[in-house]
Amino acid sequence: MKKKRLSLLLVFVPLFLILSGCAPMVTNSQMQFGIQAAQKELWNEAVFRWEKVLESNPESGAAYNNLAVAYEKKGEWDNAEKAYEAAVKFAPKNKYIQSNYEKFKTRHESQEKKESEIKNNEKK
C-alpha cells in the first residue's frame, strides 16, 4: 500500500509541477493571441483570449485593461467600465492603465451626452 501511494506521488507531483510551470507560458500565449486579434480588430476573439488569461490569472491588471479596450471597441460600455475598474484594482500603480481608464471615462461621458441629445431630438 505504501509503495502504491509513493508511486502515485512520484507520478503526480512532477506532473503537477510541470503543468503548473506551463501555466505562465499558456497565459502569455493567450495574451499575445489576444493582442494579435485586437490588431486585426477581431474583438470577439480578443475578448475570448483575454478571458482565458483571466481564468488562469484572475488578478492580471494587464488582461483586464486589454479586455476593457476590447469591450469599449465593441460598444459594451458597462462591461468596459467593469473591466477598467478591475484593471485599476489589480494594478493601482500602473500609469498606463490609469490613463486608459481616464480616457475611457471621458469618451464614455461624451458618448452618453450624444446619445442623450439624440433621444431629446427624437422626442421633439
Secondary structure as a PSIPRED ss2 file (coil, helix, strand):
# PSIPRED VFORMAT (PSIPRED V4.0)

   1 M C   1.000  0.000  0.000
   2 K H   0.000  1.000  0.000
   3 K H   0.000  1.000  0.000
   4 K H   0.000  1.000  0.000
   5 R H   0.000  1.000  0.000
   6 L H   0.000  1.000  0.000
   7 S H   0.000  1.000  0.000
   8 L H   0.000  1.000  0.000
   9 L H   0.000  1.000  0.000
  10 L H   0.000  1.000  0.000
  11 V H   0.000  1.000  0.000
  12 F H   0.000  1.000  0.000
  13 V H   0.000  1.000  0.000
  14 P H   0.000  1.000  0.000
  15 L H   0.000  1.000  0.000
  16 F H   0.000  1.000  0.000
  17 L H   0.000  1.000  0.000
  18 I H   0.000  1.000  0.000
  19 L H   0.000  1.000  0.000
  20 S H   0.000  1.000  0.000
  21 G H   0.000  1.000  0.000
  22 C H   0.000  1.000  0.000
  23 A H   0.000  1.000  0.000
  24 P H   0.000  1.000  0.000
  25 M H   0.000  1.000  0.000
  26 V H   0.000  1.000  0.000
  27 T H   0.000  1.000  0.000
  28 N H   0.000  1.000  0.000
  29 S H   0.000  1.000  0.000
  30 Q H   0.000  1.000  0.000
  31 M H   0.000  1.000  0.000
  32 Q H   0.000  1.000  0.000
  33 F H   0.000  1.000  0.000
  34 G H   0.000  1.000  0.000
  35 I H   0.000  1.000  0.000
  36 Q H   0.000  1.000  0.000
  37 A H   0.000  1.000  0.000
  38 A H   0.000  1.000  0.000
  39 Q H   0.000  1.000  0.000
  40 K C   1.000  0.000  0.000
  41 E C   1.000  0.000  0.000
  42 L C   1.000  0.000  0.000
  43 W H   0.000  1.000  0.000
  44 N H   0.000  1.000  0.000
  45 E H   0.000  1.000  0.000
  46 A H   0.000  1.000  0.000
  47 V H   0.000  1.000  0.000
  48 F H   0.000  1.000  0.000
  49 R H   0.000  1.000  0.000
  50 W H   0.000  1.000  0.000
  51 E H   0.000  1.000  0.000
  52 K H   0.000  1.000  0.000
  53 V H   0.000  1.000  0.000
  54 L H   0.000  1.000  0.000
  55 E H   0.000  1.000  0.000
  56 S H   0.000  1.000  0.000
  57 N C   1.000  0.000  0.000
  58 P C   1.000  0.000  0.000
  59 E C   1.000  0.000  0.000
  60 S C   1.000  0.000  0.000
  61 G H   0.000  1.000  0.000
  62 A H   0.000  1.000  0.000
  63 A H   0.000  1.000  0.000
  64 Y H   0.000  1.000  0.000
  65 N H   0.000  1.000  0.000
  66 N H   0.000  1.000  0.000
  67 L H   0.000  1.000  0.000
  68 A H   0.000  1.000  0.000
  69 V H   0.000  1.000  0.000
  70 A H   0.000  1.000  0.000
  71 Y H   0.000  1.000  0.000
  72 E H   0.000  1.000  0.000
  73 K H   0.000  1.000  0.000
  74 K H   0.000  1.000  0.000
  75 G C   1.000  0.000  0.000
  76 E C   1.000  0.000  0.000
  77 W H   0.000  1.000  0.000
  78 D H   0.000  1.000  0.000
  79 N H   0.000  1.000  0.000
  80 A H   0.000  1.000  0.000
  81 E H   0.000  1.000  0.000
  82 K H   0.000  1.000  0.000
  83 A H   0.000  1.000  0.000
  84 Y H   0.000  1.000  0.000
  85 E H   0.000  1.000  0.000
  86 A H   0.000  1.000  0.000
  87 A H   0.000  1.000  0.000
  88 V H   0.000  1.000  0.000
  89 K H   0.000  1.000  0.000
  90 F H   0.000  1.000  0.000
  91 A C   1.000  0.000  0.000
  92 P C   1.000  0.000  0.000
  93 K C   1.000  0.000  0.000
  94 N C   1.000  0.000  0.000
  95 K H   0.000  1.000  0.000
  96 Y H   0.000  1.000  0.000
  97 I H   0.000  1.000  0.000
  98 Q H   0.000  1.000  0.000
  99 S H   0.000  1.000  0.000
 100 N H   0.000  1.000  0.000
 101 Y H   0.000  1.000  0.000
 102 E H   0.000  1.000  0.000
 103 K H   0.000  1.000  0.000
 104 F H   0.000  1.000  0.000
 105 K H   0.000  1.000  0.000
 106 T H   0.000  1.000  0.000
 107 R H   0.000  1.000  0.000
 108 H H   0.000  1.000  0.000
 109 E H   0.000  1.000  0.000
 110 S H   0.000  1.000  0.000
 111 Q H   0.000  1.000  0.000
 112 E H   0.000  1.000  0.000
 113 K H   0.000  1.000  0.000
 114 K H   0.000  1.000  0.000
 115 E H   0.000  1.000  0.000
 116 S H   0.000  1.000  0.000
 117 E H   0.000  1.000  0.000
 118 I H   0.000  1.000  0.000
 119 K H   0.000  1.000  0.000
 120 N H   0.000  1.000  0.000
 121 N H   0.000  1.000  0.000
 122 E H   0.000  1.000  0.000
 123 K H   0.000  1.000  0.000
 124 K C   1.000  0.000  0.000
